[in-house]
């Protein structure tokens, strides 16, 4: 096998009851209604290229902070990297200050840094929510409105989309109000991770919330569903159950970039590719390592690859010593040596299906003091508008 290309399998997946049109984000259109969720430390140009080679969709870069752009932070600008053939170039932008968002969006246009801006209001990480950012911010309706409006104004004719969660917790749902405000402010699509911030990545996503959002938002505005898509069938089921216009895939593609090929085939009504055997997985893993080294340099690239190894090998009968050595790989040559110890004919295991990546446990959302007192307050959270990017 070359670079993870797989044969077709003979069974045909269940079809969605609803045939989806191409997914349109402003002036841009893609036949496969799939978006790669931005993930810090994951969705760099190397990983995005690997996924794009598997199937069509929108592929969003790692989170970039508005303040990092405005203050010309060197790390931020190093992270703004796209392949020459990557189109449209989708950038996720994080910010809590309307003026920083306006200036950052305007800079994106003036310097032609991206074609599409996706705004992050879904992060549940305590270091973000304790300062009023991420999934905590839509509770402040008027501030949320000012931030989205500022980004749309600064972006001009470049499309702006918004990603959010259901809310802070079960007592503070914000997504319906936030979606209406975002659309009224000029956002051309909304995406919902169907969990609250307090759930983090635990439990099950509430797909019924996606259904309610689809009913709540004008029909011409795409609604994208996110949460618990670990297979092509999951995506078809979400669309059939919720009526959403497309899906956002995050943890489901960790160690499984071929999921985008499955999704492209499933949404086109074609036969799914066969699950890869261990030799094919090893070829894709190696391709990933090479792309990371091309992007980051040999030393940083191969070290970054280490965290992906367990995801690729999940469920396969690989001994603990070899797993440990692969998790400490030092070079592509070293990787090649270790991969020869795998049985290339080992079939893809059932144990590799289902959830992967971080899950953790639910917990109380840490918020700024008195954050829940006044949802109309437009005060910019102190210290939340960080000057560095990457999540």
C-alpha positions as CSV (number, residue, x, y, z in Angstrom):
1,X,0.0,0.0,0.0
2,X,1.2,3.5,-0.7
3,X,0.6,6.3,1.8
4,X,-2.5,4.8,3.4
5,X,-4.6,4.2,0.2
6,X,-7.1,1.4,0.9
7,X,-9.1,-1.0,-1.2
8,X,-12.9,-0.8,-1.4
9,X,-15.0,-3.1,0.6
10,X,-18.1,-4.8,-0.8
11,X,-20.7,-3.9,1.7
12,X,-22.7,-0.7,1.3
13,X,-23.3,1.5,4.3
14,X,-26.7,2.5,5.5
15,X,-27.8,5.7,3.7
16,X,-29.0,8.8,5.3
17,X,-32.7,9.4,4.8
18,X,-31.9,13.0,3.7
19,X,-29.7,13.7,0.7
20,X,-27.5,16.6,1.6
21,X,-26.6,19.3,-0.9
22,X,-23.0,20.5,-1.0
23,X,-22.0,22.5,2.1
24,X,-21.7,26.2,1.4
25,X,-19.8,28.5,3.7
26,X,-20.3,32.0,2.2
27,X,-18.9,31.8,-1.4
28,X,-17.2,28.5,-0.8
29,X,-18.7,25.1,-1.5
30,X,-17.6,21.5,-0.9
31,X,-19.5,18.5,-2.0
32,X,-18.8,16.5,1.2
33,X,-20.6,18.3,4.2
34,X,-17.7,17.6,6.6
35,X,-15.5,19.9,8.7
36,X,-12.3,19.0,10.5
37,X,-12.6,20.6,14.0
38,X,-9.6,22.7,15.0
39,X,-7.6,20.9,17.7
40,X,-4.7,22.5,19.5
41,X,-1.5,20.7,18.8
42,X,-3.2,18.5,16.2
43,X,-4.6,20.3,13.2
44,X,-1.3,21.7,11.9
45,X,-0.6,21.8,8.1
46,X,0.9,18.2,8.2
47,X,-2.2,16.6,9.7
48,X,-4.6,18.7,7.6
49,X,-2.8,17.6,4.4
50,X,-3.0,14.0,5.5
51,X,-6.7,14.3,6.1
52,X,-7.3,16.3,2.8
53,X,-5.6,13.5,0.9
54,X,-8.3,11.1,2.2
55,X,-11.4,13.1,1.3
56,X,-13.0,16.4,0.7
57,X,-14.3,18.8,3.3
58,X,-13.3,22.0,5.2
59,X,-10.1,21.7,7.2
60,X,-9.7,24.2,10.0
61,X,-6.3,25.2,11.4
62,X,-5.4,25.3,15.1
63,X,-6.8,28.2,17.1
64,X,-5.3,31.6,16.5
65,X,-5.9,34.4,19.1
66,X,-7.0,37.8,18.0
67,X,-4.6,39.5,20.3
68,X,-1.7,37.4,19.1
69,X,-2.5,38.6,15.6
70,X,-2.9,42.2,16.5
71,X,0.3,42.3,18.6
72,X,2.1,40.3,15.9
73,X,3.2,37.6,18.2
74,X,5.9,35.5,16.4
75,X,4.4,32.1,17.6
76,X,1.0,33.1,16.3
77,X,2.3,34.0,12.9
78,X,4.3,30.7,12.7
79,X,1.1,28.9,13.3
80,X,-0.7,30.5,10.4
81,X,0.5,28.1,7.7
82,X,-1.5,26.6,4.9
83,X,-0.5,24.4,1.9
84,X,-0.4,26.1,-1.4
85,X,-3.4,24.0,-2.7
86,X,-5.4,24.3,0.6
87,X,-8.6,26.1,-0.3
88,X,-10.5,27.6,1.2
89,X,-8.0,28.4,4.0
90,X,-10.1,28.1,7.2
91,X,-8.8,29.8,10.4
92,X,-10.3,29.5,13.8
93,X,-10.0,32.8,15.7
94,X,-10.4,33.2,19.4
95,X,-11.0,36.5,21.2
96,X,-13.1,38.1,24.0
97,X,-12.5,41.8,23.1
98,X,-14.6,43.2,20.2
99,X,-11.9,45.7,19.2
100,X,-9.2,43.0,19.0
101,X,-11.5,40.8,17.0
102,X,-12.3,43.6,14.5
103,X,-8.6,44.5,14.1
104,X,-7.6,40.8,13.8
105,X,-10.3,40.1,11.2
106,X,-9.2,43.2,9.2
107,X,-5.6,42.0,9.3
108,X,-6.6,38.6,8.0
109,X,-8.2,40.3,5.0
110,X,-5.4,42.9,4.4
111,X,-2.6,40.3,4.6
112,X,-4.7,37.6,2.9
113,X,-4.0,35.2,5.8
114,X,-7.2,33.1,5.4
115,X,-10.4,32.8,3.3
116,X,-12.8,31.9,6.2
117,X,-12.9,32.8,9.9
118,X,-14.4,30.4,12.4
119,X,-15.0,31.8,15.9
120,X,-14.3,29.7,18.9
121,X,-17.0,29.9,21.7
122,X,-16.8,26.2,22.6
123,X,-13.6,25.6,24.6
124,X,-14.4,24.1,28.0
125,X,-10.8,24.2,29.4
126,X,-10.7,25.7,32.9
127,X,-7.8,28.1,32.1
128,X,-10.1,29.6,29.4
129,X,-13.5,29.6,31.2
130,X,-12.1,30.9,34.5
131,X,-11.4,34.1,32.6
132,X,-14.8,34.2,30.8
133,X,-13.6,32.9,27.5
134,X,-14.6,30.0,25.3
135,X,-17.9,28.2,26.3
136,X,-18.4,30.7,29.1
137,X,-18.7,33.8,27.0
138,X,-22.0,33.3,25.2
139,X,-23.8,33.7,28.6
140,X,-22.9,37.4,28.2
141,X,-25.3,38.0,25.3
142,X,-24.5,41.6,24.6
143,X,-20.7,41.1,24.7
144,X,-21.1,38.0,22.5
145,X,-23.1,40.1,20.0
146,X,-20.4,42.8,20.0
147,X,-17.6,40.3,19.4
148,X,-19.3,38.5,16.5
149,X,-20.4,41.8,14.9
150,X,-16.9,43.2,15.2
151,X,-15.4,40.1,13.5
152,X,-18.0,40.2,10.7
153,X,-17.3,43.9,10.2
154,X,-13.5,43.4,10.1
155,X,-13.8,40.4,7.8
156,X,-15.6,42.3,5.0
157,X,-16.7,39.9,2.4
158,X,-14.9,36.9,3.9
159,X,-17.3,34.5,5.7
160,X,-17.4,34.2,9.5
161,X,-18.9,31.2,11.2
162,X,-19.4,30.5,14.9
163,X,-18.8,27.3,16.9
164,X,-20.3,26.9,20.4
165,X,-21.5,24.4,23.0
166,X,-25.0,23.9,24.5
167,X,-24.0,26.1,27.4
168,X,-22.1,26.3,30.6
169,X,-24.0,23.5,32.4
170,X,-27.6,22.1,32.5
171,X,-28.8,25.2,34.3
172,X,-27.3,27.6,31.9
173,X,-28.0,26.7,28.3
174,X,-27.0,29.5,25.9
175,X,-26.9,27.9,22.4
176,X,-30.3,29.0,21.0
177,X,-29.9,32.6,22.0
178,X,-26.2,32.6,20.9
179,X,-27.1,31.1,17.5
180,X,-29.8,33.7,16.8
181,X,-27.5,36.5,17.9
182,X,-24.6,35.2,15.7
183,X,-26.8,34.9,12.6
184,X,-28.3,38.4,13.2
185,X,-24.8,39.7,13.5
186,X,-23.7,38.3,10.2
187,X,-22.4,34.8,10.8
188,X,-23.0,32.6,7.8
189,X,-23.1,29.2,9.6
190,X,-23.2,27.9,13.2
191,X,-21.8,24.7,14.6
192,X,-22.8,23.1,17.9
193,X,-20.8,20.7,20.0
194,X,-23.7,19.1,21.6
195,X,-22.3,19.0,25.1
196,X,-22.2,21.6,27.9
197,X,-18.9,23.0,29.1
198,X,-19.4,21.1,32.4
199,X,-19.5,17.8,30.4
200,X,-16.2,18.6,28.8
201,X,-15.8,15.5,26.6
202,X,-17.5,13.0,28.8
203,X,-20.8,11.2,28.5
204,X,-22.9,11.3,25.3
205,X,-23.5,14.3,23.1
206,X,-27.1,15.5,23.0
207,X,-28.0,15.3,19.4
208,X,-31.5,16.5,20.1
209,X,-30.0,19.9,20.9
210,X,-28.7,19.9,17.3
211,X,-32.3,19.2,16.1
212,X,-33.6,22.1,18.1
213,X,-30.9,24.4,16.8
214,X,-31.7,23.4,13.2
215,X,-35.4,24.3,13.8
216,X,-34.4,27.6,15.5
217,X,-32.0,29.0,12.8
218,X,-33.3,30.2,9.4
219,X,-33.2,27.5,6.8
220,X,-30.7,29.2,4.6
221,X,-28.1,29.2,7.4
222,X,-26.1,25.9,7.6
223,X,-26.2,24.2,11.0
224,X,-23.3,21.8,11.7
225,X,-23.4,19.1,14.3
226,X,-20.4,18.0,16.4
227,X,-20.1,15.3,19.0
228,X,-19.6,11.5,19.0
229,X,-18.8,11.1,15.3
230,X,-16.4,8.2,15.3
231,X,-17.5,6.5,12.1
232,X,-19.2,7.3,8.8
233,X,-22.4,5.7,10.1
234,X,-22.3,8.0,13.1
235,X,-22.3,11.0,10.7
236,X,-25.2,9.6,8.6
237,X,-27.2,8.9,11.8
238,X,-26.6,12.5,13.1
239,X,-27.8,14.0,9.8
240,X,-30.8,11.7,9.7
241,X,-31.8,12.3,13.3
242,X,-31.1,16.1,13.6
243,X,-31.6,17.5,10.1
244,X,-28.3,19.2,10.3
245,X,-26.5,20.4,7.1
246,X,-23.1,18.9,7.9
247,X,-20.9,17.4,10.6
248,X,-17.8,18.5,12.4
249,X,-15.3,15.8,13.2
250,X,-12.8,16.1,16.1
251,X,-11.6,13.3,18.2
252,X,-13.0,10.6,15.8
253,X,-10.1,11.2,13.4
254,X,-7.3,10.9,15.9
255,X,-5.1,8.1,14.5
256,X,-7.8,7.6,11.8
257,X,-7.4,10.3,9.1
258,X,-8.9,7.8,6.6
259,X,-12.2,8.6,8.4
260,X,-12.5,11.5,5.9
261,X,-12.4,9.0,3.0
262,X,-15.1,7.0,4.7
263,X,-17.2,10.1,5.1
264,X,-16.8,11.2,1.5
265,X,-17.9,7.8,0.3
266,X,-20.8,7.6,2.7
267,X,-22.3,11.0,1.9
268,X,-21.9,10.2,-1.8
269,X,-23.7,6.9,-1.4
270,X,-20.7,4.8,-2.4
271,X,-19.2,1.7,-0.9
272,X,-17.0,2.4,2.1
273,X,-13.3,1.6,1.8
274,X,-12.2,-1.5,3.6
275,X,-10.9,-1.0,7.1
276,X,-7.1,-0.9,7.0
277,X,-4.9,-3.7,8.2
278,X,-1.9,-3.0,10.4
279,X,0.4,-2.6,7.5
280,X,-1.8,0.0,6.0
281,X,-2.1,1.8,9.3
282,X,1.7,1.8,9.6
283,X,2.0,3.3,6.2
284,X,-0.4,6.1,7.1
285,X,1.4,6.7,10.4
286,X,4.7,7.0,8.6
287,X,3.2,9.4,6.1
288,X,2.0,11.5,9.0
289,X,5.4,11.6,10.5
290,X,7.0,12.7,7.3
291,X,4.5,15.5,6.9
292,X,5.1,16.7,10.4
293,X,8.9,16.7,9.8
294,X,8.4,18.7,6.6
295,X,6.3,21.3,8.5
296,X,8.2,21.4,11.8
297,X,11.7,20.2,11.0
298,X,12.9,16.7,11.7
299,X,13.5,17.0,15.5
300,X,10.2,18.7,16.4
301,X,8.2,16.8,13.9
302,X,9.1,13.3,15.1
303,X,8.7,14.3,18.7
304,X,5.2,15.7,17.9
305,X,4.4,12.4,16.2
306,X,4.9,10.5,19.4
307,X,1.5,11.5,20.8
308,X,-0.3,10.1,17.8
309,X,1.2,6.6,18.0
310,X,-1.2,5.3,20.6
311,X,-4.2,6.5,18.6
312,X,-3.0,4.8,15.4
313,X,-2.3,1.5,17.2
314,X,-5.5,1.4,19.4
315,X,-6.8,-2.1,19.6
316,X,-4.0,-3.8,17.6
317,X,-2.1,-6.6,19.4
318,X,1.2,-4.7,19.6
319,X,3.4,-5.6,22.6
320,X,4.1,-3.2,25.4
321,X,7.8,-2.9,24.6
322,X,7.3,-2.0,20.9
323,X,4.5,0.4,21.9
324,X,6.9,2.1,24.3
325,X,9.7,2.3,21.8
326,X,7.3,3.8,19.1
327,X,6.2,6.3,21.7
328,X,9.8,7.4,22.1
329,X,10.8,7.4,18.4
330,X,13.7,9.6,17.5
331,X,13.7,9.8,13.7
332,X,11.9,8.7,10.6
333,X,14.6,6.1,10.1
334,X,14.1,4.9,13.7
335,X,10.4,4.8,13.0
336,X,11.0,2.7,9.8
337,X,13.0,0.2,11.9
338,X,10.3,-0.2,14.5
339,X,7.5,-0.5,12.0
340,X,9.1,-3.5,10.5
341,X,8.3,-5.3,13.7
342,X,4.6,-5.1,13.2
343,X,2.6,-7.8,11.5
344,X,1.3,-6.0,8.3
345,X,-1.5,-8.5,7.8
346,X,-3.1,-8.0,11.2
347,X,-6.7,-7.0,10.5
348,X,-8.3,-3.9,11.8
349,X,-9.7,-4.7,15.3
350,X,-13.2,-4.1,16.5
351,X,-11.6,-2.7,19.6
352,X,-10.3,0.3,17.6
353,X,-13.8,1.5,16.9
354,X,-15.7,4.0,19.1
355,X,-14.5,6.9,21.2
356,X,-10.9,7.9,21.2
357,X,-8.9,10.9,22.5
358,X,-9.6,12.7,25.7
359,X,-12.8,12.0,27.5
360,X,-12.3,12.7,31.2
361,X,-15.0,13.4,33.7
362,X,-17.7,16.1,34.0
363,X,-17.0,18.8,36.5
364,X,-18.0,22.3,37.7
365,X,-17.1,25.0,35.2
366,X,-14.7,27.5,36.7
367,X,-16.0,31.0,36.0
368,X,-14.9,34.6,36.9
369,X,-16.4,35.9,40.1
370,X,-20.0,37.1,39.7
371,X,-20.0,36.0,36.0
372,X,-23.6,34.7,36.1
373,X,-25.0,37.8,37.8
374,X,-25.8,39.8,34.6
375,X,-26.0,38.3,31.1
376,X,-26.4,41.8,29.6
377,X,-23.0,43.0,31.0
378,X,-20.6,44.0,28.1
379,X,-17.5,44.2,30.3
380,X,-14.6,42.5,28.5
381,X,-13.2,39.7,30.8
382,X,-9.9,40.7,32.3
383,X,-6.9,38.6,31.2
384,X,-8.9,36.3,28.8
385,X,-7.7,37.8,25.6
386,X,-4.4,36.0,25.6
387,X,-1.6,37.1,23.2
388,X,-0.5,33.5,22.2
389,X,-2.2,30.9,20.0
390,X,-2.8,27.2,20.0
391,X,-5.4,26.6,22.7
